Amino acid sequence: MSKRKKASGAKLKIALYVPWIYQKGGVERTWLELIRRSRHDWTVFTHRYEPQTTFPEFSRLKVIELGKVPLQRDYGALSSASLSMLSQKIDLSDFDVFVVSTAGFAEFIAIRNDNIPTIAFCHTPLRVVHDPIMRKRYLTGNAAKTIPFQVFERAYRVMERQAWKKFRFVVLASEEVASRILAAGLAGREKLEFLKYGVDTQKFANPKRYGDFFLLPGRINWTKNVELGIRAYKRMVESCPGLAKFRLVVAGGVDEKSRGYYEYLKAKFEKHSKGKITLVEDPSDEELLKLYSTCYCVLFTAVNEDWGLIPIEAMSFSKPVIAANQGGPAESIVDGVTGFLAEPDEQDFAAKMAVVAKDGKLARKLGAEGRKRAMQFDWANSAKRMDELVGKAASGR
């Protein structure tokens, strides 16, 4: 157990566990932004660090790789990764607080590593188990998955409950995530601490112009429901030929497990679109900022998203957002004020896209209100809140 004595307000040594750091996603961006603004000293432990495919800024942090685990999502690979987390012992004797960043499985690391104050930063409990929408999408249409999934789920829930007992409290961003935690009985509301995040309102600002394209940014995989945005765009143009002046740009990271989905989208939609639909793979930060600053409107189609950085980034750029009326975006977007919440079907998405496309004044008005809204989620405020929470854990309050 750590013997370090800390005066109130002193700089703390924080151990952070992130199970894998290999892509450019919301989890990775969140920790980069919170750590670089923190007044405390952070060390990141991970079972998989691939600097060539994640944000290069991780090279400036203290990152310790514990030993690689597989990244595949089949039951064999997940079992192997789980065993590595369950058996791993980390020397935490020189740290004040242990923070576990989890979206499922990572909480297992706490079972053998709770000898100092331990808290969870929960992006979501494992969605395929605790999110009814994701669970249904995973199991529908493939009866062969049902029995193996039930076996996996029973074993997973036993270990999950044991791991969650180790956390003094849980940090989370949205009521959507809170509802999953409460429904699963993983923690009571008294143990939940909210931290809303995240945009750099200085970096994400001052749009150059409102261009001639809708932007659908974010990782390109099936959970982000990219196909919904593409089909909605096609329906909008078919229903309102005058709006064919608008294009659609899909831009985001593509990891190996999503390669097939990306190639499917390119072959089915981009190839025959005559330049109207463009897929941009792994845009750099500079390319993405340019897309945000020159697009007309941003689409967010993810299925029941936990929180969602993209709508907040878009609002920071004074761009209207049209997002699925599920999960975190239903909390960050003010419907009809900073953008529109649409039912997750192509007809409603297309209708709302057409409303914005036909009215430039409306687009700018929504964008201006969005900018005001985004200021509430500035990373500086988020980092200050995170510092307060690790201080609370260290003090035993």
Order of alpha helices (4+ residues) and beta strands (2+ residues): beta-alpha-beta-beta-alpha-beta-beta-alpha-alpha-alpha-beta-alpha-beta-beta-alpha-beta-alpha-beta-alpha-beta-alpha-beta-alpha-beta-alpha-alpha-alpha
